Amino acid sequence: MIWYIPEVYDNIGFEVPVISDPDLIQNCCEYNCNSYISRFGGEKIEGVYVLKHNNLELYQLVRHFIIHDGKDYIDITPFDDLRDKNYFIPIKINTYNLFIQSLDNINNIINQENESMYYVYCYIDPTNDQPFYVGKGTQKRAYTHMYNPIDKTKNKNKTRFKNKLEKMKEEKIEPKIIFLAQNIQDEKIAYDIEESYIKQYGRKGYDADGVLLNICEGSRPPNNKGKTYKEIYGEKAEEQREKRHKLQLEAGGWFKGRKHSEETKQKYKEKSAGITNANSSNITEEQLLETGKVFCQHFNYEISSKKWIWWCTTKDIPTLRKTFRFNGKDILDVFVEKFNAIKKFDSMLWFYNPETQQTWRCLDWELKYTYPPKGFVRGRGKIK
């Protein structure tokens, strides 16, 4: 079991007994409460019941309704596990469930909005009801495995999950896909939940009695920032350091063959002397600020260098570029100061055609002005 009912957390919420009627229906708490009130009266209370992860500092809030009969609180909805109590918090959430790492400041946490809600999914073989793969994703990620073809040139051990799907497809068996956790706002939490399920089921060939075809314990990208060679490579640290040093020497050092052109040198010289494109153009500071104000308004004051270049191009203003300087400051920093704009990171999205395997990509905000080619679907991760 991964999730269990915790004890009351610092007087946030309360325990409520589960006293269910045989005529009531599982997973239909609101209907059950309405039915109860129509017969016996009382008040319907909206909130969440709380579950805690058995080895992570992680809580799951599940949207739920209970009854207040004028004296006591009662949970009248039956559960599969025949539980006799729930930990209930009378608070509203906008989704079916929510995952958070602490119940402190719960009101602020549940009101945070995130455009990308993550989930953890599982593939199940319907012939034996056994899970064989666990993953984490957003949008249609859980279904893309069904359409991506297998690369026969790769090691079979690395593609055993897709080999399984290919075999099931040949036998006309469609795998079941279930969602183990949904509506996860924090990607780190999604990775934690994914890894906890992989450890619970185990990996075939790696863990005792493992059943999953996952190669790794999770899909979390590695982060070696700030780590030493010893921390990254262990006993092979010196070997890797020597190998890297040898490659650098063979290449003639980091900067061999990299020489700036005379034109580039002149640009750097002008910049270091305080000469900028802004000062040498025919555009006044007032015109530049007016253009910037319209630009910021157009993008709801969430700006980036790529948006600025795109804006200048579409408005036939070739001189206003990313490298534009204004009184010694980057032009975007000027917009931040003058118009309270916010510099936002541009995310690259990519799409592919399941039949031709052709790819197409664009920036996230560009989808407002362009559309993927016909037959292309959203891809996840790096372009292969």
C-alpha positions as CSV (number, residue, x, y, z in Angstrom):
1,M,0.0,0.0,0.0
2,I,1.3,3.4,-0.9
3,W,-1.4,5.7,0.5
4,Y,-2.8,5.5,4.0
5,I,-5.1,7.6,6.3
6,P,-2.8,9.8,8.5
7,E,-3.5,11.2,11.9
8,V,-4.8,14.8,12.2
9,Y,-2.1,17.3,11.3
10,D,-1.7,20.1,13.8
11,N,-5.4,20.6,14.2
12,I,-5.9,21.1,10.4
13,G,-9.1,19.2,9.7
14,F,-10.6,16.4,11.8
15,E,-11.4,12.7,11.9
16,V,-14.9,11.8,10.6
17,P,-16.4,8.2,11.1
18,V,-17.4,6.4,7.9
19,I,-21.0,5.1,8.5
20,S,-22.3,4.0,5.1
21,D,-25.7,2.8,4.1
22,P,-25.9,-0.4,1.9
23,D,-28.0,1.5,-0.7
24,L,-25.3,4.1,-1.3
25,I,-22.7,4.0,-4.1
26,Q,-18.9,4.0,-4.0
27,N,-17.2,7.1,-5.5
28,C,-20.4,9.0,-5.6
29,C,-20.1,11.1,-2.4
30,E,-22.1,14.1,-3.6
31,Y,-25.0,12.0,-4.9
32,N,-25.0,10.0,-1.7
33,C,-25.2,13.2,0.4
34,N,-28.0,14.6,-1.6
35,S,-29.9,11.4,-1.4
36,Y,-29.4,11.3,2.4
37,I,-30.5,14.9,2.9
38,S,-33.7,14.4,0.9
39,R,-34.7,11.6,3.3
40,F,-33.3,12.6,6.7
41,G,-32.2,16.2,6.4
42,G,-28.8,17.6,7.4
43,E,-26.2,19.7,5.7
44,K,-23.7,18.7,2.9
45,I,-20.1,19.7,3.7
46,E,-17.6,20.0,0.8
47,G,-13.9,19.4,1.4
48,V,-11.2,16.8,0.9
49,Y,-10.2,13.6,2.6
50,V,-6.4,13.2,3.1
51,L,-4.1,10.3,2.3
52,K,-0.4,10.2,3.1
53,H,2.4,8.5,1.2
54,N,4.0,5.6,3.1
55,N,7.6,6.7,2.5
56,L,7.5,10.2,1.1
57,E,6.6,13.5,2.7
58,L,3.6,13.8,0.4
59,Y,-0.2,14.2,0.9
60,Q,-3.0,13.5,-1.5
61,L,-6.2,15.6,-1.2
62,V,-9.2,13.9,-2.6
63,R,-12.4,16.0,-3.3
64,H,-15.2,14.7,-1.1
65,F,-18.5,15.4,0.6
66,I,-19.8,14.4,4.0
67,I,-22.9,15.1,6.1
68,H,-23.4,17.2,9.2
69,D,-26.6,16.1,10.8
70,G,-26.8,19.1,13.1
71,K,-24.7,17.4,15.8
72,D,-22.1,15.2,14.3
73,Y,-20.1,14.9,11.0
74,I,-20.6,11.6,9.2
75,D,-19.0,10.2,6.1
76,I,-21.8,8.1,4.5
77,T,-20.0,7.0,1.3
78,P,-18.7,3.3,1.3
79,F,-15.0,2.5,0.4
80,D,-13.4,-0.6,-1.1
81,D,-11.1,-1.0,1.9
82,L,-14.0,-0.9,4.4
83,R,-12.3,1.9,6.3
84,D,-14.0,3.2,9.5
85,K,-12.8,6.7,9.4
86,N,-11.4,9.5,7.2
87,Y,-9.2,12.5,7.8
88,F,-11.3,15.4,6.4
89,I,-10.5,19.0,5.8
90,P,-13.5,21.3,4.9
91,I,-11.8,23.2,2.0
92,K,-12.6,23.5,-1.7
93,I,-10.3,22.4,-4.5
94,N,-10.9,22.8,-8.3
95,T,-9.8,19.3,-9.3
96,Y,-10.7,15.8,-8.3
97,N,-7.5,15.5,-6.3
98,L,-4.4,17.3,-5.5
99,F,-0.9,16.4,-4.3
100,I,1.1,18.6,-1.9
101,Q,4.2,18.1,0.2
102,S,2.9,19.8,3.4
103,L,-0.5,20.8,4.9
104,D,1.0,24.0,6.1
105,N,-0.5,27.1,4.5
106,I,-2.9,24.8,2.7
107,N,-5.1,27.7,1.5
108,N,-2.2,29.2,-0.4
109,I,-1.0,25.9,-1.9
110,I,-4.3,24.7,-3.4
111,N,-5.0,28.1,-5.1
112,Q,-1.8,28.0,-7.1
113,E,-2.5,27.7,-10.8
114,N,-0.3,25.7,-13.2
115,E,-0.9,25.4,-16.9
116,S,0.8,22.0,-17.0
117,M,-0.8,19.4,-14.7
118,Y,1.2,16.2,-14.4
119,Y,0.0,12.7,-13.9
120,V,1.5,9.2,-13.3
121,Y,0.1,6.4,-15.4
122,C,0.5,2.6,-15.7
123,Y,0.2,0.1,-18.5
124,I,-1.6,-3.1,-17.6
125,D,-1.7,-6.4,-19.6
126,P,-5.4,-7.3,-19.7
127,T,-4.7,-11.0,-20.1
128,N,-3.4,-11.3,-16.5
129,D,-4.2,-7.8,-15.1
130,Q,-0.5,-7.3,-14.3
131,P,1.2,-3.9,-14.6
132,F,4.2,-3.8,-16.9
133,Y,5.1,-0.1,-17.2
134,V,4.8,3.0,-15.1
135,G,5.5,6.5,-16.4
136,K,4.9,10.2,-15.8
137,G,3.6,12.8,-18.2
138,T,1.2,15.6,-19.2
139,Q,-1.5,15.9,-21.8
140,K,-1.5,12.9,-24.1
141,R,1.9,11.5,-23.1
142,A,0.4,8.2,-21.7
143,Y,-0.9,7.3,-25.1
144,T,2.0,8.3,-27.4
145,H,3.8,4.9,-26.7
146,M,1.1,3.2,-28.7
147,Y,2.1,5.2,-31.9
148,N,5.8,5.5,-31.8
149,P,7.4,2.7,-33.8
150,I,10.3,0.5,-32.4
151,D,13.8,1.2,-33.6
152,K,15.0,-2.3,-34.5
153,T,18.7,-1.1,-34.5
154,K,18.6,-0.5,-30.7
155,N,19.4,-3.0,-28.0
156,K,16.3,-5.1,-27.3
157,N,16.9,-4.7,-23.6
158,K,16.4,-0.9,-24.0
159,T,13.2,-1.3,-26.0
160,R,11.6,-4.2,-24.2
161,F,8.6,-2.1,-23.2
162,K,7.9,-1.2,-26.9
163,N,8.6,-4.8,-27.9
164,K,5.9,-5.8,-25.5
165,L,3.5,-3.3,-27.1
166,E,4.4,-4.5,-30.6
167,K,3.8,-8.1,-29.6
168,M,0.4,-7.2,-28.0
169,K,-0.5,-5.3,-31.2
170,E,0.3,-8.4,-33.3
171,E,-1.9,-10.5,-31.1
172,K,-4.6,-7.8,-31.2
173,I,-4.5,-7.2,-27.5
174,E,-4.9,-3.6,-26.4
175,P,-3.2,-2.7,-23.1
176,K,-5.2,-1.0,-20.3
177,I,-3.9,2.4,-19.2
178,I,-4.8,3.6,-15.7
179,F,-3.9,6.8,-14.0
180,L,-2.3,6.2,-10.6
181,A,-2.2,10.0,-9.7
182,Q,-3.6,13.0,-11.6
183,N,-3.7,16.8,-11.3
184,I,-0.2,17.1,-9.9
185,Q,1.0,20.7,-10.0
186,D,4.6,20.2,-9.1
187,E,6.7,18.1,-11.5
188,K,9.1,17.1,-8.7
189,I,6.1,15.5,-6.9
190,A,5.2,13.7,-10.1
191,Y,8.7,12.2,-10.3
192,D,8.6,11.2,-6.7
193,I,5.2,9.4,-7.1
194,E,6.4,7.7,-10.3
195,E,9.6,6.4,-8.6
196,S,7.6,5.2,-5.6
197,Y,5.3,3.0,-7.8
198,I,8.3,1.7,-9.8
199,K,9.9,0.6,-6.5
200,Q,6.7,-0.9,-5.3
201,Y,6.1,-3.1,-8.4
202,G,9.8,-3.7,-9.1
203,R,11.7,-3.9,-12.4
204,K,11.9,-7.2,-14.2
205,G,15.4,-8.4,-14.3
206,Y,16.6,-5.8,-11.8
207,D,14.5,-6.2,-8.6
208,A,13.4,-9.4,-6.9
209,D,9.9,-10.4,-8.1
210,G,9.8,-7.2,-10.3
211,V,7.2,-7.1,-13.0
212,L,7.7,-3.7,-14.7
213,L,9.7,-3.3,-18.0
214,N,11.0,0.1,-16.9
215,I,14.8,0.2,-17.3
216,C,15.3,3.1,-14.8
217,E,13.8,3.7,-11.4
218,G,12.3,6.9,-12.8
219,S,12.4,9.4,-15.7
220,R,13.8,12.3,-13.7
221,P,16.5,13.9,-15.8
222,P,20.0,13.7,-14.2
223,N,21.4,16.8,-12.6
224,N,25.2,16.9,-12.2
225,K,25.5,20.6,-11.6
226,G,27.9,21.4,-8.8
227,K,29.0,17.7,-8.5
228,T,32.6,16.5,-8.5
229,Y,34.0,13.8,-10.9
230,K,34.1,11.5,-7.8
231,E,30.4,12.1,-7.1
232,I,29.4,11.5,-10.7
233,Y,31.7,8.6,-11.8
234,G,32.7,7.1,-8.5
235,E,35.8,4.8,-8.9
236,K,36.1,5.8,-12.6
237,A,36.5,9.5,-11.7
238,E,40.2,9.7,-12.6
239,E,39.7,7.7,-15.8
240,Q,37.0,10.1,-16.9
241,R,39.1,13.1,-16.0
242,E,42.1,11.8,-18.0
243,K,39.9,11.0,-21.0
244,R,38.4,14.5,-21.0
245,H,41.8,16.1,-20.7
246,K,43.1,14.0,-23.6
247,L,40.3,15.0,-25.8
248,Q,40.9,18.7,-25.0
249,L,44.6,18.4,-25.9
250,E,43.8,16.6,-29.2
251,A,41.5,19.4,-30.1
252,G,44.3,21.9,-29.4
253,G,42.6,23.3,-26.3
254,W,39.2,24.9,-25.9
255,F,39.7,27.9,-28.2
256,K,41.9,26.6,-31.0
257,G,40.6,27.7,-34.4
258,R,38.0,30.1,-32.9
259,K,38.9,33.5,-34.1
260,H,36.6,36.5,-34.3
261,S,36.1,38.3,-37.6
262,E,37.2,41.9,-37.9
263,E,33.5,42.8,-38.1
264,T,32.8,41.1,-34.8
265,K,35.8,42.6,-33.2
266,Q,34.6,46.1,-34.2
267,K,31.2,45.4,-32.7
268,Y,32.7,44.4,-29.4
269,K,34.9,47.4,-29.6
270,E,32.0,49.7,-30.1
271,K,30.0,48.1,-27.3
272,S,32.9,48.4,-24.9
273,A,33.1,52.1,-25.8
274,G,29.5,52.7,-25.2
275,I,28.5,52.9,-28.9
276,T,25.2,51.1,-29.6
277,N,22.8,50.5,-32.4
278,A,20.3,52.7,-30.6
279,N,22.5,55.7,-30.6
280,S,23.5,55.3,-34.2
281,S,20.0,54.8,-35.6
282,N,17.4,57.3,-36.5
283,I,15.0,56.0,-33.8
284,T,14.5,58.3,-30.9
285,E,14.3,57.1,-27.3
286,E,10.6,58.1,-27.2
287,Q,9.8,56.1,-30.3
288,L,11.6,53.1,-28.9
289,L,9.7,53.3,-25.6
290,E,6.4,53.6,-27.4
291,T,7.2,50.6,-29.5
292,G,8.2,48.7,-26.4
293,K,5.0,49.6,-24.6
294,V,2.8,48.3,-27.4
295,F,5.0,45.1,-27.5
296,C,4.6,44.5,-23.8
297,Q,0.8,45.0,-24.0
298,H,0.5,42.6,-26.9
299,F,2.2,39.8,-24.8
300,N,0.4,40.7,-21.6
301,Y,3.7,42.0,-20.2
302,E,5.3,38.5,-20.3
303,I,8.3,39.2,-22.6
304,S,11.4,37.4,-23.9
305,S,14.2,38.0,-26.4
306,K,12.6,35.7,-29.0
307,K,9.3,37.5,-28.7
308,W,11.0,40.8,-29.1
309,I,12.8,39.6,-32.3
310,W,9.6,38.2,-33.7
311,W,7.8,41.4,-32.9
312,C,10.4,43.6,-34.7
313,T,10.4,41.3,-37.7
314,T,6.6,41.3,-38.1
315,K,6.5,45.1,-37.7
316,D,9.3,45.6,-40.2
317,I,11.7,47.0,-37.6
318,P,14.9,45.2,-38.5
319,T,17.2,47.4,-36.3
320,L,15.4,46.6,-33.0
321,R,17.0,43.3,-32.1
322,K,17.8,41.2,-29.0
323,T,21.2,42.9,-28.7
324,F,19.7,46.3,-28.7
325,R,21.0,48.6,-26.0
326,F,19.3,51.5,-24.4
327,N,21.3,53.8,-22.1
328,G,23.7,51.0,-21.3
329,K,21.0,48.4,-20.5
330,D,19.5,45.6,-22.4
331,I,16.3,46.7,-24.0
332,L,14.2,44.0,-22.2
333,D,15.5,45.2,-18.8
334,V,14.3,48.7,-19.8
335,F,10.8,47.3,-20.5
336,V,10.8,45.5,-17.1
337,E,11.7,48.8,-15.4
338,K,9.4,51.1,-17.4
339,F,6.3,48.9,-17.9
340,N,6.5,46.4,-15.0
341,A,7.0,43.6,-17.6
342,I,8.2,40.1,-16.6
343,K,10.9,38.3,-18.5
344,K,9.7,34.7,-19.2
345,F,11.5,31.7,-20.4
346,D,10.4,30.4,-23.8
347,S,9.6,26.7,-24.0
348,M,10.2,24.7,-27.2
349,L,7.3,22.4,-28.2
350,W,7.6,19.7,-30.8
351,F,5.1,17.7,-32.8
352,Y,5.4,14.6,-35.0
353,N,3.5,12.7,-37.6
354,P,2.9,9.1,-36.3
355,E,2.8,7.8,-39.9
356,T,5.8,9.5,-41.5
357,Q,7.7,10.2,-38.2
358,Q,8.4,13.8,-39.5
359,T,8.9,16.4,-36.8
360,W,7.8,20.0,-36.5
361,R,8.6,22.4,-33.6
362,C,7.8,25.9,-32.4
363,L,7.9,28.0,-29.2
364,D,5.0,27.7,-26.8
365,W,3.6,31.2,-27.4
366,E,3.9,30.8,-31.2
367,L,0.9,28.4,-31.1
368,K,-1.3,31.5,-30.9
369,Y,-0.1,32.6,-34.3
370,T,0.6,29.3,-36.1
371,Y,-0.8,25.7,-36.2
372,P,1.0,22.4,-36.5
373,P,0.9,20.7,-39.9
374,K,-2.1,18.5,-40.5
375,G,-1.7,15.0,-39.0
376,F,0.9,16.1,-36.5
377,V,0.5,15.4,-32.7
378,R,2.2,16.7,-29.7
379,G,5.5,15.0,-28.7
380,R,7.2,14.9,-25.3
381,G,10.8,15.0,-24.3
382,K,13.7,15.4,-26.7
383,I,13.3,15.0,-30.5
384,K,14.7,11.7,-31.5
